[in-house]
Amino acid sequence: MGKPRERRQTGEQDLFRSRLDQIINMKHELVRLAQAIDWPVLEGRFGTVYSDGAGMPPLPTRLMAGWPF
């Protein structure tokens, strides 16, 4: 059980890729909303009902929280 594993970037910039914060408008409403959400709390809440097994790959909490059910 526990919270799903998430891939985290090391912060190193790929030679051929721009960082996302250099591409998008950091003042956009959706960016500000994502910064205002307490993601560790959601990770804890989702982690209590999360199960990791065959055929059920771990998904980032932000993806699970954004899916319409």
Beta strands, then each sheet from edge to edge (+ up, - down):
end
